[in-house]
Amino acid sequence: MNFNGIISAMVTPMTKDQEVNEAVSRQLTDHLIRSGIHGIFILGTNGEFHVLTPEEKVTLARCVVDEVKGRVPVIVGTGANSTKETIEMSLKMEEEGVDALSVITPYFIAPTQKEIVQHYERIAVSTILPILIYNIPSRTGVDLEEETVAELAKIPNIAGIKDSSGRFENIKQYIKVTQKEDFSVLAGTDSLILSTLQAGGTGAIASTSNMLPELVVSIYNSWKEGNEEEARRAQDNLQPLRDTFGYGTLPSVLKKAVELYGIPVGPPRAPVSELNGEALEKVKEMVAYYKGVSAEGVFRG
């Protein structure tokens, strides 16, 4: 499997009682696909995988797979802090009919690069599904070295990497050391989508697509069509949304923005709180801006 295009890092809709909202999960999934998204990625960082039970994860995956109905690939985060738990969840997701797995590096314990390679090797041989490595050192305390990625890229069903380090140098080096392999390098930081494509990457797993799927997809489509000026304009138009992310704990800002824009994805799960006060007003201003420019035909979000 090749990971290409814009894959939406979908938030996990919840009810006011903080239970997974299956009805809105279906609504959001269908909306994203109809907006041109090339794939759905659930149970990532913005999907709050770290606060969901194993049962909730399987239920959400079953719901999304059923709603997608083969229209786009479904990639599911199964990474945990132990190899054993990761394998167990990966096998459950394989049974649910997902198309690929995303496996975050172990966190909290900061394993060595050799231990990380062994971790992924054991997971890879346990499943028939393609695996996407997920590097997000700001959350895990572990940064994948280019030599490690080069070694992992030789494993047949390790098919790519999502880099959310925010360091473009990381992405460039991953592309360089894996160019002889059938391996995808995707941006996990939405400000680097176009830069990643220009450097030889294959796309992005983008959280901003929850609110502005058509705009984010237009970055990729314009670039593929050779219109880099339009791609750059679309990339720049994401910044007002990204500028608000610091107003709350992840993913409170994004979930509120999506809700204000029209999909009732509900609150984050505690201990993360919903936005209020000045932070909420700033997000409301940002959403009003996008609704305004969309109504004027500047872009469709």
NUZAKE-403637 format. One record per residue (C-alpha): residue number from 0; residue in one letter; chain; x, y, z. Coordinates in steps of 0.25 Angstrom, whole numbers, plus 5000, padded with zeros to 4 digits. Example, Ala and Ser with C-alpha at 12.3 -4.5 7.8 and 13.67 -1.06 7.14 Angstrom:
# residues 2
NODE/num/residu/chaine/px/py/pz
NODE/0/A/A/5049/4982/5031 .
NODE/1/S/A/5055/4996/5029 .
//
This chain:
# residues 301
NODE/num/residu/chaine/px/py/pz
NODE/0/M/A/5000/5000/5000 .
NODE/1/N/A/5005/5014/4997 .
NODE/2/F/A/5001/5025/5006 .
NODE/3/N/A/4998/5037/4997 .
NODE/4/G/A/4990/5050/4997 .
NODE/5/I/A/4983/5057/5009 .
NODE/6/I/A/4979/5047/5020 .
NODE/7/S/A/4970/5053/5030 .
NODE/8/A/A/4975/5051/5045 .
NODE/9/M/A/4961/5050/5050 .
NODE/10/V/A/4957/5055/5063 .
NODE/11/T/A/4948/5045/5072 .
NODE/12/P/A/4934/5051/5073 .
NODE/13/M/A/4928/5050/5087 .
NODE/14/T/A/4915/5053/5094 .
NODE/15/K/A/4914/5063/5105 .
NODE/16/D/A/4915/5051/5115 .
NODE/17/Q/A/4929/5048/5108 .
NODE/18/E/A/4925/5035/5102 .
NODE/19/V/A/4929/5032/5087 .
NODE/20/N/A/4918/5038/5078 .
NODE/21/E/A/4916/5028/5067 .
NODE/22/A/A/4906/5036/5060 .
NODE/23/V/A/4915/5048/5059 .
NODE/24/S/A/4927/5039/5055 .
NODE/25/R/A/4919/5034/5043 .
NODE/26/Q/A/4915/5048/5040 .
NODE/27/L/A/4929/5054/5040 .
NODE/28/T/A/4935/5042/5033 .
NODE/29/D/A/4925/5043/5021 .
NODE/30/H/A/4927/5058/5021 .
NODE/31/L/A/4942/5057/5020 .
NODE/32/I/A/4941/5047/5009 .
NODE/33/R/A/4931/5055/5001 .
NODE/34/S/A/4940/5067/5002 .
NODE/35/G/A/4951/5059/4995 .
NODE/36/I/A/4960/5054/5006 .
NODE/37/H/A/4969/5042/5001 .
NODE/38/G/A/4969/5034/5014 .
NODE/39/I/A/4964/5034/5028 .
NODE/40/F/A/4973/5032/5040 .
NODE/41/I/A/4967/5030/5053 .
NODE/42/L/A/4972/5028/5067 .
NODE/43/G/A/4984/5037/5066 .
NODE/44/T/A/4988/5049/5075 .
NODE/45/N/A/4976/5058/5071 .
NODE/46/G/A/4968/5045/5072 .
NODE/47/E/A/4971/5044/5087 .
NODE/48/F/A/4976/5030/5086 .
NODE/49/H/A/4983/5031/5099 .
NODE/50/V/A/4970/5033/5107 .
NODE/51/L/A/4961/5023/5100 .
NODE/52/T/A/4959/5008/5105 .
NODE/53/P/A/4962/4997/5096 .
NODE/54/E/A/4948/4994/5095 .
NODE/55/E/A/4945/5008/5090 .
NODE/56/K/A/4956/5008/5080 .
NODE/57/V/A/4950/4995/5074 .
NODE/58/T/A/4936/5001/5074 .
NODE/59/L/A/4941/5013/5067 .
NODE/60/A/A/4949/5006/5056 .
NODE/61/R/A/4937/4997/5053 .
NODE/62/C/A/4928/5009/5052 .
NODE/63/V/A/4937/5016/5043 .
NODE/64/V/A/4941/5004/5034 .
NODE/65/D/A/4926/5002/5032 .
NODE/66/E/A/4923/5016/5028 .
NODE/67/V/A/4935/5017/5019 .
NODE/68/K/A/4930/5005/5011 .
NODE/69/G/A/4943/5004/5004 .
NODE/70/R/A/4943/5018/4998 .
NODE/71/V/A/4956/5022/5004 .
NODE/72/P/A/4967/5015/5012 .
NODE/73/V/A/4965/5014/5027 .
NODE/74/I/A/4978/5015/5035 .
NODE/75/V/A/4976/5012/5050 .
NODE/76/G/A/4986/5016/5061 .
NODE/77/T/A/4989/5003/5069 .
NODE/78/G/A/5002/5007/5076 .
NODE/79/A/A/5004/5005/5091 .
NODE/80/N/A/5016/5006/5101 .
NODE/81/S/A/5018/4991/5100 .
NODE/82/T/A/5021/4982/5088 .
NODE/83/K/A/5011/4972/5093 .
NODE/84/E/A/4999/4982/5095 .
NODE/85/T/A/5002/4988/5081 .
NODE/86/I/A/5002/4974/5074 .
NODE/87/E/A/4989/4971/5082 .
NODE/88/M/A/4982/4983/5077 .
NODE/89/S/A/4987/4982/5063 .
NODE/90/L/A/4981/4968/5062 .
NODE/91/K/A/4968/4973/5066 .
NODE/92/M/A/4968/4984/5056 .
NODE/93/E/A/4972/4974/5045 .
NODE/94/E/A/4960/4966/5049 .
NODE/95/E/A/4951/4979/5047 .
NODE/96/G/A/4956/4981/5033 .
NODE/97/V/A/4964/4993/5034 .
NODE/98/D/A/4974/4996/5022 .
NODE/99/A/A/4986/4999/5030 .
NODE/100/L/A/4992/5002/5044 .
NODE/101/S/A/4999/5014/5049 .
NODE/102/V/A/5009/5011/5060 .
NODE/103/I/A/5014/5022/5069 .
NODE/104/T/A/5028/5020/5075 .
NODE/105/P/A/5028/5015/5090 .
NODE/106/Y/A/5026/5027/5100 .
NODE/107/F/A/5030/5030/5114 .
NODE/108/I/A/5041/5020/5114 .
NODE/109/A/A/5050/5026/5103 .
NODE/110/P/A/5055/5013/5097 .
NODE/111/T/A/5068/5012/5089 .
NODE/112/Q/A/5068/5012/5074 .
NODE/113/K/A/5072/4997/5074 .
NODE/114/E/A/5060/4994/5083 .
NODE/115/I/A/5051/5002/5074 .
NODE/116/V/A/5055/4994/5062 .
NODE/117/Q/A/5052/4981/5070 .
NODE/118/H/A/5039/4987/5074 .
NODE/119/Y/A/5034/4990/5060 .
NODE/120/E/A/5040/4977/5054 .
NODE/121/R/A/5032/4968/5064 .
NODE/122/I/A/5019/4976/5061 .
NODE/123/A/A/5022/4975/5046 .
NODE/124/V/A/5023/4960/5046 .
NODE/125/S/A/5010/4959/5054 .
NODE/126/T/A/5001/4965/5044 .
NODE/127/I/A/4998/4965/5029 .
NODE/128/L/A/4994/4979/5029 .
NODE/129/P/A/5003/4991/5024 .
NODE/130/I/A/5009/4999/5035 .
NODE/131/L/A/5012/5014/5036 .
NODE/132/I/A/5022/5018/5046 .
NODE/133/Y/A/5018/5030/5054 .
NODE/134/N/A/5029/5040/5059 .
NODE/135/I/A/5024/5051/5069 .
NODE/136/P/A/5036/5053/5079 .
NODE/137/S/A/5029/5065/5086 .
NODE/138/R/A/5019/5055/5091 .
NODE/139/T/A/5027/5043/5093 .
NODE/140/G/A/5041/5047/5096 .
NODE/141/V/A/5047/5039/5085 .
NODE/142/D/A/5052/5044/5072 .
NODE/143/L/A/5054/5034/5060 .
NODE/144/E/A/5068/5035/5054 .
NODE/145/E/A/5069/5034/5039 .
NODE/146/E/A/5078/5021/5040 .
NODE/147/T/A/5066/5015/5048 .
NODE/148/V/A/5056/5019/5038 .
NODE/149/A/A/5065/5014/5027 .
NODE/150/E/A/5066/5000/5033 .
NODE/151/L/A/5051/4999/5036 .
NODE/152/A/A/5048/5003/5022 .
NODE/153/K/A/5054/4990/5017 .
NODE/154/I/A/5043/4982/5024 .
NODE/155/P/A/5033/4979/5014 .
NODE/156/N/A/5020/4983/5021 .
NODE/157/I/A/5026/4995/5028 .
NODE/158/A/A/5021/5005/5017 .
NODE/159/G/A/5023/5019/5022 .
NODE/160/I/A/5025/5029/5033 .
NODE/161/K/A/5017/5041/5038 .
NODE/162/D/A/5027/5051/5043 .
NODE/163/S/A/5021/5061/5053 .
NODE/164/S/A/5034/5066/5059 .
NODE/165/G/A/5031/5079/5052 .
NODE/166/R/A/5046/5079/5047 .
NODE/167/F/A/5046/5079/5032 .
NODE/168/E/A/5060/5074/5033 .
NODE/169/N/A/5055/5061/5038 .
NODE/170/I/A/5046/5060/5026 .
NODE/171/K/A/5057/5063/5016 .
NODE/172/Q/A/5066/5052/5023 .
NODE/173/Y/A/5055/5042/5023 .
NODE/174/I/A/5052/5044/5008 .
NODE/175/K/A/5067/5043/5005 .
NODE/176/V/A/5070/5030/5012 .
NODE/177/T/A/5057/5023/5007 .
NODE/178/Q/A/5057/5027/4993 .
NODE/179/K/A/5061/5013/4988 .
NODE/180/E/A/5050/5007/4996 .
NODE/181/D/A/5035/5006/4993 .
NODE/182/F/A/5033/5015/5005 .
NODE/183/S/A/5024/5028/5007 .
NODE/184/V/A/5028/5040/5015 .
NODE/185/L/A/5017/5048/5020 .
NODE/186/A/A/5016/5062/5027 .
NODE/187/G/A/5009/5061/5041 .
NODE/188/T/A/5011/5076/5043 .
NODE/189/D/A/5001/5083/5035 .
NODE/190/S/A/5010/5095/5032 .
NODE/191/L/A/5019/5086/5024 .
NODE/192/I/A/5010/5080/5015 .
NODE/193/L/A/5014/5087/5002 .
NODE/194/S/A/5029/5087/5006 .
NODE/195/T/A/5028/5072/5008 .
NODE/196/L/A/5022/5070/4994 .
NODE/197/Q/A/5033/5078/4988 .
NODE/198/A/A/5044/5070/4995 .
NODE/199/G/A/5038/5057/4989 .
NODE/200/G/A/5029/5053/5000 .
NODE/201/T/A/5015/5047/4997 .
NODE/202/G/A/5005/5055/5005 .
NODE/203/A/A/5001/5058/5019 .
NODE/204/I/A/4993/5053/5030 .
NODE/205/A/A/4986/5066/5034 .
NODE/206/S/A/4978/5070/5046 .
NODE/207/T/A/4973/5083/5040 .
NODE/208/S/A/4965/5075/5030 .
NODE/209/N/A/4955/5072/5041 .
NODE/210/M/A/4950/5087/5039 .
NODE/211/L/A/4955/5091/5025 .
NODE/212/P/A/4956/5078/5017 .
NODE/213/E/A/4954/5084/5003 .
NODE/214/L/A/4965/5095/5006 .
NODE/215/V/A/4975/5084/5011 .
NODE/216/V/A/4972/5075/4999 .
NODE/217/S/A/4974/5087/4990 .
NODE/218/I/A/4989/5088/4994 .
NODE/219/Y/A/4991/5074/4989 .
NODE/220/N/A/4982/5074/4977 .
NODE/221/S/A/4988/5088/4972 .
NODE/222/W/A/5002/5083/4974 .
NODE/223/K/A/4999/5070/4966 .
NODE/224/E/A/4994/5079/4955 .
NODE/225/G/A/5006/5087/4955 .
NODE/226/N/A/5000/5099/4960 .
NODE/227/E/A/5010/5102/4972 .
NODE/228/E/A/5005/5117/4973 .
NODE/229/E/A/4991/5112/4976 .
NODE/230/A/A/4996/5101/4985 .
NODE/231/R/A/5004/5112/4993 .
NODE/232/R/A/4992/5120/4994 .
NODE/233/A/A/4984/5109/5000 .
NODE/234/Q/A/4996/5105/5009 .
NODE/235/D/A/4997/5120/5015 .
NODE/236/N/A/4981/5120/5017 .
NODE/237/L/A/4983/5109/5027 .
NODE/238/Q/A/4991/5118/5037 .
NODE/239/P/A/4979/5125/5044 .
NODE/240/L/A/4974/5112/5049 .
NODE/241/R/A/4988/5107/5053 .
NODE/242/D/A/4990/5120/5060 .
NODE/243/T/A/4979/5117/5070 .
NODE/244/F/A/4984/5104/5074 .
NODE/245/G/A/4992/5109/5086 .
NODE/246/Y/A/4979/5115/5092 .
NODE/247/G/A/4976/5101/5099 .
NODE/248/T/A/4981/5087/5102 .
NODE/249/L/A/4981/5078/5090 .
NODE/250/P/A/4971/5075/5084 .
NODE/251/S/A/4961/5085/5090 .
NODE/252/V/A/4963/5096/5080 .
NODE/253/L/A/4962/5087/5068 .
NODE/254/K/A/4949/5081/5073 .
NODE/255/K/A/4943/5094/5077 .
NODE/256/A/A/4946/5099/5063 .
NODE/257/V/A/4940/5087/5056 .
NODE/258/E/A/4928/5089/5065 .
NODE/259/L/A/4926/5103/5062 .
NODE/260/Y/A/4928/5101/5047 .
NODE/261/G/A/4917/5091/5047 .
NODE/262/I/A/4920/5077/5051 .
NODE/263/P/A/4916/5074/5066 .
NODE/264/V/A/4928/5066/5070 .
NODE/265/G/A/4927/5070/5085 .
NODE/266/P/A/4937/5072/5096 .
NODE/267/P/A/4950/5066/5098 .
NODE/268/R/A/4951/5055/5109 .
NODE/269/A/A/4956/5059/5123 .
NODE/270/P/A/4965/5064/5128 .
NODE/271/V/A/4965/5073/5116 .
NODE/272/S/A/4954/5084/5117 .
NODE/273/E/A/4946/5091/5107 .
NODE/274/L/A/4950/5105/5103 .
NODE/275/N/A/4944/5117/5110 .
NODE/276/G/A/4946/5131/5113 .
NODE/277/E/A/4956/5139/5104 .
NODE/278/A/A/4961/5126/5097 .
NODE/279/L/A/4947/5122/5092 .
NODE/280/E/A/4945/5136/5087 .
NODE/281/K/A/4958/5135/5079 .
NODE/282/V/A/4954/5122/5073 .
NODE/283/K/A/4940/5128/5070 .
NODE/284/E/A/4947/5140/5062 .
NODE/285/M/A/4956/5130/5054 .
NODE/286/V/A/4944/5122/5050 .
NODE/287/A/A/4936/5134/5046 .
NODE/288/Y/A/4948/5138/5038 .
NODE/289/Y/A/4948/5125/5030 .
NODE/290/K/A/4933/5125/5028 .
NODE/291/G/A/4934/5139/5023 .
NODE/292/V/A/4945/5136/5012 .
NODE/293/S/A/4938/5123/5009 .
NODE/294/A/A/4925/5131/5006 .
NODE/295/E/A/4932/5141/4998 .
NODE/296/G/A/4937/5130/4989 .
NODE/297/V/A/4952/5132/4993 .
NODE/298/F/A/4953/5117/4996 .
NODE/299/R/A/4943/5106/5000 .
NODE/300/G/A/4946/5100/5014 .
//
